């Protein structure tokens, strides 16, 4: 009987220790899939046939020197064909079409030698703006053209490339793109769909930017996204969001009011973007 009572006492102490440890353990970071504001993409603002055209004063280091330039971000809703994963000429709501958001980032960066031209197009699902469907990046400068395409709708995802550099040329490689992974280049769009609240933290993997004139293996690293607080940027109340991963720390500011446009972005590698103006219009006229 005494041995039985001793065993019961021992098991009770173990249970108390486990419960106490659980209470002391830091709160787990929320997975990205459970924290997306899906209502962000469904807002009827995007159904007016217009595009959001935003101009930024920007900086980027090239040849070891910080360069100042203007960058234009164009955000618009489109309907993709599931057959080709390109914009449909005849938008429809049937299963052969897929509603997406497109973000075009256009930059021309002057240097002493020649300008660097970059056009990056990011396509995410309208229903799930954190889900990357497709990404293209084109680089043009006096030496030649480089083009990259991420086919995110395939399993596994593929990086298709065409480069003028020796040792690269033309080809394709599989990308380890798992559910919940984000590419850095989609963050100015995808993070707008966060359910902003102070203290929100997400753990996920982030793949490095493709905006360059070379092709290399896409490095992926564990990262953390944190909604820090609200701050004023150029007279606008904004959410400050930090994104950190190995060797890189970035801060994004998104307007408090819908549609939560990116008003500022800084990166520890010297890249900066500051919103100058924004307007909704037909950018293809």
PyMOL commands that set and color helices and strands:
alter all, ss='L'
color gray80, all
select helices_A, chain A and resi 2-24+32-34+39-42+44-47+184-193
alter helices_A, ss='H'
color red, helices_A
select strands_A, chain A and resi 30-31+51-62+65-81+97-109+116-125+132-141+144-151+157-162+170-175+182-183+201-207+220-233+236-245+248-255+262-267+272-281
alter strands_A, ss='S'
color yellow, strands_A
deselect
rebuild
show_as cartoon
